[in-house]
Amino acid sequence: MQKITEQSSKYNDLEKMSIRQLLVNINQEDALVPLAIARVIPDIEPLVEAVVKRLKNGGRLFYIGAGTSGRLGVVDASEIPPTFGAPDEMVIGIIAGGDAAIRTAQEFAEDSEHQAWKDLSAFFIDEKDIVIGIAASGTTPYVIGGLRKCQEMGIATGCLTNNPGAPVTKVADFPVVIEVGPEFVTGSTRMKSGTSQKLVLNMITTSTMIQLGRVVGNKMVDMQLSNNKLVDRGTKMVMHETHLDYESAEKLLLKEGSVRQAIEAFFQNSTD
């Protein structure tokens, strides 16, 4: 299989470019990413539908990946509870090599075909759940082995990759192949490939959380009030819906613990 992600960059003599030339050329390549994603929205849609179905029925979404791909999965999963007030266990990111690999590359961690299933088994995964493997190359043994075992166990699988015909697509019920072309620095999939994965992960979980009712209008009504900025944002949301003054809205918000609960409490009290 000829990997697009390993093809030589369309640019050469990078070290001879000025900073401005480097920035412009990188940006030109990055601009191709949303176009590549737009072409595969018909493939992303059924994957999101499968995720929504399982999460509505009490299942969980797992990401598995190595290196940059694994880190992106961990980042996306970690942002769901504070953004949408979802339980920590609803979306779980697993990276080859364990949490230490988030900061420091773990040698050969991605080369085991059996480790991903061991990592997933620690969460007592079952057929109610869904697993998305993330692998730019589409050949990562950790991801392929994990998805293959999931399929054997009747667990739904999806994948994000940047190479058409990649082996990972053969073990994914819902494959998504984002063809972003060769990287600016040959083989550096932390660039366009990684950017494409981040954007699609945003699409998957944001769409899912909206479908699960965790957004009202366009507001994150279940967000965690974990810092002053978010308390201020939530207070203004409550003010907008209730027409309370800032101090009263903030007091109500902090008492009830979320924008949704504060607004519901206000209108409940108004009708009593």
C-alpha positions as CSV (number, residue, x, y, z in Angstrom):
1,M,0.0,0.0,0.0
2,Q,1.3,3.4,-1.0
3,K,0.7,5.8,1.9
4,I,-0.2,9.3,1.0
5,T,1.0,10.4,4.5
6,E,4.5,9.2,3.6
7,Q,4.7,10.8,0.1
8,S,7.3,13.5,-0.4
9,S,6.2,17.1,0.4
10,K,5.2,19.3,-2.5
11,Y,7.8,21.7,-1.2
12,N,11.6,21.4,-1.1
13,D,14.6,23.2,0.4
14,L,12.5,24.2,3.4
15,E,15.6,25.3,5.3
16,K,16.2,27.9,2.6
17,M,12.8,29.5,3.0
18,S,12.2,32.7,5.0
19,I,10.0,32.6,8.1
20,R,7.3,34.4,6.0
21,Q,7.5,31.8,3.3
22,L,7.3,29.0,5.7
23,L,4.2,30.4,7.4
24,V,2.5,31.1,4.1
25,N,3.2,27.7,2.7
26,I,2.2,25.8,5.8
27,N,-1.1,27.9,5.9
28,Q,-1.7,27.1,2.2
29,E,-1.5,23.4,3.0
30,D,-3.6,23.7,6.2
31,A,-6.4,25.4,4.1
32,L,-6.8,22.1,2.2
33,V,-7.9,20.3,5.4
34,P,-11.5,21.5,5.7
35,L,-12.1,20.8,2.0
36,A,-10.9,17.2,2.6
37,I,-13.3,16.8,5.5
38,A,-16.2,18.2,3.6
39,R,-15.8,15.4,1.1
40,V,-16.2,12.7,3.8
41,I,-19.1,14.2,5.8
42,P,-21.3,11.4,4.3
43,D,-19.0,8.9,6.0
44,I,-18.9,10.9,9.3
45,E,-22.6,11.0,9.6
46,P,-23.3,7.3,10.1
47,L,-20.5,7.1,12.6
48,V,-22.0,9.9,14.6
49,E,-25.4,8.2,14.4
50,A,-23.9,5.1,15.8
51,V,-22.2,7.0,18.6
52,V,-25.4,8.8,19.5
53,K,-27.4,5.6,19.5
54,R,-25.1,3.9,21.9
55,L,-24.6,6.8,24.3
56,K,-28.4,7.3,24.5
57,N,-28.6,3.6,25.6
58,G,-26.0,4.0,28.3
59,G,-23.0,3.0,26.3
60,R,-19.7,4.8,26.0
61,L,-17.4,6.2,23.3
62,F,-13.8,5.0,23.4
63,Y,-10.9,6.4,21.4
64,I,-7.7,4.4,20.8
65,G,-4.6,5.7,19.2
66,A,-0.8,6.1,19.4
67,G,1.4,9.2,19.3
68,T,-0.3,12.4,18.0
69,S,-3.5,10.5,17.1
70,G,-3.7,9.0,20.6
71,R,-3.1,12.4,22.2
72,L,-5.9,14.0,20.1
73,G,-8.3,11.4,21.3
74,V,-7.4,11.9,25.0
75,V,-7.7,15.7,24.5
76,D,-11.2,15.4,23.0
77,A,-12.4,13.0,25.6
78,S,-11.1,15.1,28.5
79,E,-12.9,18.2,27.2
80,I,-16.4,16.6,27.2
81,P,-17.2,16.8,31.0
82,P,-16.3,20.5,31.5
83,T,-17.8,21.6,28.2
84,F,-21.1,19.6,28.4
85,G,-21.3,18.4,32.0
86,A,-21.2,14.8,30.8
87,P,-20.0,12.1,33.1
88,D,-16.2,11.4,33.0
89,E,-16.8,7.9,31.8
90,M,-19.0,8.8,28.8
91,V,-16.1,9.5,26.4
92,I,-12.7,7.8,27.2
93,G,-9.4,8.4,25.4
94,I,-6.8,5.6,25.5
95,I,-3.3,6.1,24.2
96,A,-0.7,3.4,23.5
97,G,1.9,3.5,26.2
98,G,-0.5,4.8,28.9
99,D,-0.8,8.3,30.3
100,A,3.0,8.8,30.2
101,A,2.7,8.8,26.4
102,I,0.6,11.9,26.5
103,R,3.8,13.9,27.3
104,T,6.6,11.7,26.3
105,A,6.9,9.3,23.3
106,Q,6.9,5.6,24.5
107,E,9.2,3.5,22.3
108,F,7.4,0.8,20.4
109,A,4.2,1.2,22.4
110,E,2.1,1.2,19.2
111,D,3.6,-2.0,17.9
112,S,1.6,-4.4,20.1
113,E,-1.5,-5.9,18.4
114,H,-2.9,-7.1,21.8
115,Q,-2.3,-4.2,24.2
116,A,-5.3,-2.1,23.1
117,W,-7.7,-4.8,24.0
118,K,-6.0,-5.2,27.4
119,D,-6.4,-1.4,27.9
120,L,-10.0,-1.4,26.8
121,S,-10.8,-4.5,29.0
122,A,-9.8,-2.5,32.1
123,F,-12.9,-0.5,31.5
124,F,-15.1,-3.6,31.2
125,I,-16.0,-2.7,27.6
126,D,-19.0,-4.5,26.1
127,E,-21.4,-4.4,23.1
128,K,-23.2,-1.3,24.4
129,D,-20.0,0.7,23.7
130,I,-18.4,1.9,20.5
131,V,-14.6,2.3,19.8
132,I,-13.0,4.7,17.3
133,G,-9.5,4.0,16.3
134,I,-7.4,7.0,15.2
135,A,-4.4,6.4,13.0
136,A,-3.1,8.7,10.3
137,S,-1.1,5.9,8.6
138,G,-3.9,3.4,9.1
139,T,-1.3,0.7,9.8
140,T,-0.8,1.1,13.6
141,P,-0.8,-2.4,15.1
142,Y,-2.1,-1.1,18.4
143,V,-5.2,0.4,16.8
144,I,-5.8,-2.4,14.2
145,G,-5.5,-5.1,16.9
146,G,-7.8,-3.3,19.2
147,L,-10.5,-2.8,16.6
148,R,-10.3,-6.3,15.3
149,K,-10.8,-7.7,18.8
150,C,-13.8,-5.4,19.3
151,Q,-15.4,-6.7,16.2
152,E,-14.9,-10.2,17.3
153,M,-16.6,-9.3,20.6
154,G,-19.6,-7.7,18.8
155,I,-18.5,-4.1,19.7
156,A,-19.1,-1.4,17.1
157,T,-16.0,0.2,15.6
158,G,-15.1,3.3,13.6
159,C,-11.8,4.7,12.5
160,L,-10.2,8.0,11.4
161,T,-7.3,7.6,9.0
162,N,-5.6,9.7,6.2
163,N,-4.7,6.9,3.8
164,P,-7.3,5.3,1.5
165,G,-7.3,1.5,1.6
166,A,-5.4,1.5,4.9
167,P,-5.7,-1.8,6.9
168,V,-7.5,-0.1,9.7
169,T,-10.5,0.5,7.5
170,K,-11.0,-3.2,7.2
171,V,-11.6,-3.6,10.9
172,A,-13.9,-0.5,11.2
173,D,-17.7,-0.7,10.8
174,F,-17.7,3.0,10.1
175,P,-14.4,4.0,8.4
176,V,-13.6,7.7,7.7
177,V,-10.7,8.4,5.4
178,I,-9.6,12.0,5.2
179,E,-7.3,12.5,2.3
180,V,-5.3,15.7,3.1
181,G,-2.3,14.8,0.8
182,P,1.4,14.8,1.6
183,E,2.5,16.8,4.6
184,F,4.5,20.0,4.4
185,V,7.4,18.3,6.2
186,T,7.4,14.8,4.6
187,G,5.8,12.3,6.9
188,S,5.0,14.7,9.7
189,T,1.4,13.6,10.4
190,R,1.1,15.9,13.4
191,M,0.5,18.6,10.8
192,K,-2.4,18.3,8.2
193,S,-3.4,14.8,9.3
194,G,-3.5,15.7,12.9
195,T,-5.4,18.8,12.2
196,S,-8.0,16.9,10.2
197,Q,-8.4,14.4,13.0
198,K,-8.9,17.2,15.6
199,L,-11.6,18.8,13.5
200,V,-13.4,15.6,12.9
201,L,-13.2,14.6,16.6
202,N,-14.8,18.1,17.4
203,M,-17.5,17.3,14.9
204,I,-18.2,13.9,16.3
205,T,-18.5,14.8,20.0
206,T,-20.1,18.2,19.6
207,S,-22.8,16.8,17.3
208,T,-23.3,13.9,19.7
209,M,-23.7,16.1,22.8
210,I,-26.2,18.3,20.9
211,Q,-28.1,15.3,20.0
212,L,-28.1,14.2,23.6
213,G,-29.7,17.5,24.7
214,R,-26.6,19.0,26.3
215,V,-26.9,22.2,24.3
216,V,-29.9,24.5,24.3
217,G,-30.2,27.1,21.6
218,N,-26.5,27.5,21.1
219,K,-25.5,27.5,24.8
220,M,-23.5,25.1,26.9
221,V,-26.1,24.9,29.6
222,D,-24.5,22.0,31.4
223,M,-20.9,23.2,31.4
224,Q,-18.9,22.8,34.7
225,L,-18.5,26.1,36.6
226,S,-14.8,25.4,37.1
227,N,-13.4,28.9,36.9
228,N,-14.4,32.6,37.2
229,K,-14.6,32.9,33.4
230,L,-17.2,30.1,33.2
231,V,-19.1,31.5,36.1
232,D,-19.3,34.8,34.4
233,R,-20.4,33.2,31.1
234,G,-23.0,31.2,32.9
235,T,-24.3,34.2,34.8
236,K,-24.8,36.1,31.6
237,M,-26.7,33.1,30.1
238,V,-29.0,33.1,33.1
239,M,-29.5,36.9,32.9
240,H,-30.5,36.5,29.2
241,E,-33.1,33.9,29.9
242,T,-34.5,35.3,33.2
243,H,-33.9,39.0,32.9
244,L,-32.4,39.0,36.4
245,D,-29.7,41.4,37.3
246,Y,-26.1,40.2,37.4
247,E,-25.8,39.7,41.1
248,S,-29.1,37.8,41.4
249,A,-28.3,35.6,38.4
250,E,-24.9,34.7,39.7
251,K,-26.3,33.8,43.1
252,L,-28.9,31.6,41.5
253,L,-26.4,30.0,39.2
254,L,-24.0,29.1,42.1
255,K,-26.8,27.8,44.2
256,E,-28.2,25.5,41.5
257,G,-24.8,24.5,40.0
258,S,-25.5,24.8,36.3
259,V,-27.1,27.2,33.8
260,R,-29.9,24.6,33.0
261,Q,-30.8,24.1,36.6
262,A,-30.7,27.8,37.4
263,I,-33.1,28.6,34.6
264,E,-35.4,25.7,35.5
265,A,-35.4,26.7,39.1
266,F,-36.2,30.3,38.3
267,F,-39.2,29.5,36.1
268,Q,-40.4,26.8,38.6
269,N,-40.4,29.4,41.4
270,S,-42.2,31.9,39.1
271,T,-45.1,29.5,38.6
272,D,-45.4,28.4,42.2
